[in-house]
């Protein structure tokens, strides 16, 4: 039996499934969409017009011998539809706000966003502050864990609504600057810039049978968004840190989450926090810090006697107007529970402490990209990258 009074979505973080009252869900969505600085309500569907404009840009690239005929066929939008807007409830935060997602599958910009990401994604690991995932974070901590002063402060920063707060001109400039530092074949940076502009400015979508356009920032849901956001933040943090009166010993970032270690006093840290929150007009930071422990990604980091230790962190879930269903591994005849050999295998594959691997497997929170024995946990599969053979003849 179908229910029209509820909305079922996965939680923004963790493995929970969320059942939410439909009217509460719509109210939260309209809270986002009523922000006229970011979204505009449209009188009609611009999808066909946008498709034609994108086709013209792609055709122009082909006529200048920058892409192959096969690439034109792959990139040109056909039978497109507007993107779809939805929310992922943040059950780990008070009030359970929704994270806005714009699903661009089948939209005019879907494939050109994939094309742009093909060129800019390889630049992200070159960023000095780059954190790939939790295992990478653990490995970095292992390298410095015994080099921390006993008086140090450990903490985190979170960029508030990063994706929707990146000004188009600044995001494009930062990405092009990163591209200019790397020698790459055709197409030229000017063409990648033109396609980025198309992705950012032709981001139309529907919600409740109404048409909208995102005017500011980038949509979380388009393929190039994480790489684009990382390159923008790299440019911003470089300028921001170089002008700070005092800098952290460690500044590591996973997209919009930052882990830091501060070796000066708390007053100077407060001055630094004020500096980074006044540096940019739309990029703001929330902070959490302590002399004892902080939580970052899936890790609790503790400072004891001048050394750092780690434990698995599971976000608390707040319960207001929503119900939570915890996803579990289905029990079948062919599925075996994690055993000692699995724990050792995962610890070895990810080069993380054995105790951490045991907790990750037991709580079914193994990280994206992990390679584990079949039947232990379901592996994560990324969507396919842009096919290289389509770039050229």
C-alpha positions in Angstrom: 0.0 0.0 0.0 1.4 3.4 -1.0 1.4 6.3 1.4 1.1 9.9 0.1 1.6 11.5 3.5 5.2 10.5 4.1 8.6 10.9 2.3 11.3 8.2 2.6 14.9 9.2 2.0 18.3 8.0 3.1 19.9 10.1 5.8 22.6 12.6 4.8 25.2 10.7 6.7 25.2 7.1 8.0 23.2 4.1 7.0 19.8 5.2 8.3 16.6 5.3 6.3 14.4 8.3 7.2 10.6 8.4 7.2 9.4 12.0 7.3 6.1 13.7 7.3 5.4 15.0 3.8 4.3 18.4 4.9 7.4 18.8 7.1 9.6 17.8 4.1 7.9 20.3 1.8 8.2 23.0 4.4 12.0 22.4 4.7 12.4 22.4 0.9 10.5 25.7 0.5 12.8 27.2 3.2 15.7 26.6 0.9 13.9 27.5 -2.3 12.6 30.8 -0.9 16.2 32.1 -0.7 16.1 34.5 -3.7 19.8 35.0 -3.5 20.3 31.4 -4.6 17.2 30.3 -6.4 14.7 31.9 -8.8 11.2 30.7 -9.6 10.7 30.5 -13.4 7.6 31.0 -15.5 8.4 28.1 -17.8 10.7 25.2 -18.4 14.0 26.4 -20.1 15.4 22.9 -20.7 15.0 22.9 -24.5 16.6 26.3 -24.8 19.5 25.4 -22.6 20.0 22.2 -24.6 20.3 24.1 -27.8 22.7 26.6 -26.3 24.9 23.8 -25.0 24.8 22.0 -28.3 26.1 25.2 -30.0 29.0 25.4 -27.6 29.9 21.7 -28.3 29.6 22.2 -32.0 31.9 25.2 -31.9 34.5 23.1 -30.1 34.2 20.4 -32.8 34.6 22.9 -35.6 37.8 24.1 -34.0 39.1 20.5 -33.8 39.1 20.5 -30.0 37.0 17.3 -29.6 36.1 14.4 -31.8 32.9 13.7 -33.6 32.2 10.8 -31.2 32.6 13.3 -28.3 30.1 15.6 -29.9 27.6 12.8 -30.1 28.3 11.8 -26.5 28.2 15.4 -25.0 25.3 16.8 -27.0 22.1 16.9 -24.9 19.2 15.0 -26.4 15.7 14.3 -25.0 16.6 16.1 -21.9 14.5 16.9 -18.8 14.9 19.3 -16.0 16.9 18.3 -13.0 15.1 17.2 -9.8 15.4 18.9 -6.4 15.2 16.8 -3.2 16.5 16.9 0.4 18.6 14.5 2.4 17.7 14.9 6.1 20.6 15.7 8.5 19.5 13.5 11.4 22.7 14.2 13.2 21.9 17.9 13.6 19.3 19.6 15.7 16.0 20.2 13.9 17.0 17.7 11.2 17.6 20.3 8.4 17.7 19.0 4.8 20.7 19.0 2.5 19.6 20.3 -0.9 20.5 18.0 -3.8 19.8 18.7 -7.5 19.9 15.4 -9.4 21.1 16.2 -12.9 20.6 12.8 -14.4 19.1 13.3 -17.9 19.5 17.1 -17.7 21.2 19.2 -20.4 24.4 19.7 -18.3 24.8 16.1 -17.1 27.4 15.0 -19.7 29.3 18.3 -20.0 29.7 18.3 -16.2 31.2 14.8 -16.4 33.5 16.1 -19.2 34.7 19.1 -17.1 35.3 16.8 -14.1 37.5 14.6 -16.2 40.0 17.4 -16.4 39.7 19.0 -13.0 39.3 16.0 -10.7 43.0 14.9 -11.1 44.1 18.3 -9.7 42.4 17.8 -6.4 44.9 15.4 -4.8 47.6 17.9 -5.5 46.1 20.3 -3.0 48.4 20.7 0.1 45.5 20.3 2.6 43.9 17.4 0.7 42.3 14.5 2.6 41.0 11.7 0.4 39.0 9.8 3.0 39.0 8.5 6.5 41.8 5.9 5.9 44.0 8.7 4.4 43.2 10.9 7.5 44.3 8.0 9.8 47.5 7.6 7.9 48.3 11.3 8.2 47.6 11.3 11.9 49.9 8.3 12.3 52.8 10.3 10.9 52.4 13.1 13.4 50.7 11.6 16.4 53.8 11.8 18.6 54.8 15.3 17.5 52.0 17.2 19.2 52.7 19.6 22.1 50.8 18.7 25.3 49.2 22.2 25.3 48.0 22.0 21.7 44.3 22.5 20.8 42.7 20.1 18.3 39.6 21.1 16.4 37.5 21.2 13.3 36.0 23.8 11.0 32.9 23.2 8.8 32.2 25.5 5.9 28.6 26.6 6.0 26.7 25.5 2.8 29.8 25.5 0.7 28.4 24.5 -2.6 25.6 27.1 -2.8 27.9 29.9 -1.5 30.7 29.7 -4.1 30.5 32.8 -6.4 30.6 31.7 -10.0 33.4 34.1 -11.1 35.6 33.1 -8.2 35.0 29.4 -8.5 35.7 29.4 -12.3 38.9 31.6 -11.8 40.3 29.3 -9.1 39.6 26.2 -11.3 41.2 27.8 -14.4 44.2 28.9 -12.3 44.7 25.3 -11.2 44.4 24.0 -14.7 46.9 26.5 -16.0 49.6 25.0 -13.7 49.2 21.6 -15.4 50.1 20.8 -19.0 47.2 19.0 -20.6 46.0 18.3 -24.2 43.0 19.8 -25.9 40.6 21.2 -25.3 42.1 24.6 -24.2 41.2 26.0 -20.8 39.0 28.6 -22.4 36.7 25.8 -23.6 36.6 24.1 -20.2 35.8 27.5 -18.7 32.9 27.9 -21.2 31.5 24.5 -20.3 31.8 25.3 -16.5 29.8 28.4 -17.1 27.1 26.4 -18.8 26.9 23.9 -15.9 26.7 26.7 -13.4 24.2 29.0 -15.2 21.9 26.4 -16.8 21.2 24.6 -13.6 17.4 24.5 -13.9 15.3 22.0 -11.9 11.8 21.1 -10.8 10.1 20.7 -7.4 6.4 20.2 -6.8 5.8 20.7 -10.6 7.3 24.2 -10.5 10.5 25.2 -12.4 13.5 26.9 -10.7 17.0 28.1 -11.6 19.9 28.1 -9.2 21.5 31.5 -9.6 24.4 31.3 -7.1 26.9 28.5 -6.2 27.0 25.1 -7.7 24.5 22.3 -7.2 25.3 19.4 -5.0 24.4 16.6 -7.5 26.2 17.7 -10.6 29.3 15.6 -11.3 32.0 18.4 -11.3 30.7 20.0 -8.0 33.1 18.3 -5.5 36.2 18.9 -7.6 35.1 22.5 -8.4 34.4 23.2 -4.7 37.8 21.7 -3.6 39.7 23.8 -6.1 37.9 26.9 -5.0 38.6 26.2 -1.3 42.2 25.6 -2.1 42.6 29.0 -3.6 40.6 30.6 -0.8 42.5 28.9 2.1 45.9 29.7 0.5 45.1 33.4 0.6 43.3 33.2 3.9 46.1 31.4 5.7 48.8 33.5 4.3 47.2 36.7 5.7 46.3 35.3 9.1 48.1 36.8 12.1 48.8 33.3 13.4 48.4 30.0 11.6 47.5 26.4 12.7 50.2 23.8 12.8 48.0 21.4 10.9 45.2 22.4 8.4 43.8 19.3 6.6 40.5 19.5 4.6 38.0 17.0 3.2 35.9 19.2 0.8 34.2 21.4 3.4 35.4 19.7 6.6 38.7 20.9 8.1 40.8 19.3 10.9 43.3 21.6 12.6 45.9 21.5 15.4 46.6 24.8 17.1 49.8 25.3 19.1 49.3 28.9 20.3 46.9 30.0 23.1 43.1 30.1 22.9 42.9 33.8 22.5 45.0 33.7 19.3 42.7 30.9 18.0 39.7 33.1 18.6 41.5 35.8 16.6 42.1 33.3 13.8 38.5 32.2 13.8 37.4 35.9 13.5 39.9 36.3 10.6 38.6 33.4 8.5 35.0 34.4 9.1 35.6 37.9 7.9 37.8 37.1 5.0 35.1 36.2 2.4 31.6 37.7 2.0 29.8 34.3 1.5 32.1 31.6 2.9 31.7 31.2 6.7 33.0 28.6 9.2 31.6 27.0 12.3 34.2 25.6 14.7 34.6 23.0 17.4 37.8 22.6 19.4 39.1 21.1 22.6 42.3 20.2 24.5 41.0 16.6 24.8 39.1 15.3 21.8 37.2 16.2 18.6 35.2 14.3 16.0 36.2 14.5 12.3 34.7 12.4 9.5 34.2 8.9 11.0 37.0 9.4 13.6 37.2 10.6 17.2 40.7 12.0 17.7 41.9 12.2 21.3 45.0 14.0 22.7 46.6 12.4 25.6 50.1 13.0 27.1 51.3 14.7 23.9 50.1 12.0 21.6 47.0 11.4 19.4 44.8 8.3 19.5 41.8 7.5 17.4 38.5 5.7 17.7 35.5 5.1 15.4 32.9 7.9 15.6 29.3 7.4 14.8 27.2 10.6 14.5 24.4 10.9 17.1 20.9 10.9 15.6 18.4 13.5 16.8 14.7 12.5 16.7 12.0 15.1 16.2 9.4 14.7 13.5 11.2 11.8 11.7 11.5 8.1 12.2 14.8 6.2 11.7 15.2 2.8 10.3 18.8 1.5 10.6 19.9 -0.3 7.4 21.4 -3.7 8.2 23.1 -6.4 6.2 20.5 -8.9 5.1 21.0 -12.4 6.5 21.1 -15.0 3.7 22.5 -18.5 3.4 25.5 -17.2 1.3 26.3 -14.2 3.6 28.9 -14.7 6.3 29.4 -12.3 9.2 32.8 -10.6 9.5 35.5 -13.0 10.9 39.0 -12.5 12.1 40.4 -13.0 8.6 38.1 -10.2 7.4 39.3 -7.8 10.0 43.0 -8.4 9.2 42.2 -8.2 5.5 40.5 -4.8 5.8 43.2 -3.4 8.1 45.9 -4.5 5.6 44.0 -3.2 2.6 43.4 0.2 4.1 46.6 0.4 6.2 44.6 1.4 9.3 44.7 0.0 12.9 43.2 -3.4 13.3 40.9 -2.2 16.1 39.5 0.5 13.8 38.9 -2.1 11.0 37.0 -4.3 13.4 34.7 -1.5 14.4 34.1 -0.4 10.8 33.1 -3.9 9.7 31.1 -4.6 12.8 29.1 -1.4 12.5 28.8 -1.7 8.7 30.4 1.6 8.1 33.2 0.6 5.9 34.3 3.5 3.7 33.7 4.2 0.0 36.4 2.7 -2.2 37.3 -0.1 0.3 38.2 -3.5 -1.0 36.9 -6.2 1.3 36.2 -9.9 1.0 33.0 -10.8 -0.9 30.0 -11.3 1.4 31.5 -9.2 4.2 30.1 -5.8 3.3 28.8 -4.5 0.1 31.6 -2.6 -1.8 31.1 0.9 -3.1 31.1 1.4 -6.8 31.7 4.9 -8.3 29.9 5.9 -11.4 31.9 5.5 -14.6 34.4 8.3 -15.5 34.3 10.1 -18.8 35.4 7.7 -21.5 38.9 8.8 -22.7 38.5 7.3 -26.2 35.7 9.8 -26.9 38.0 12.8 -26.5 39.9 12.2 -29.7 39.4 10.3 -33.0 
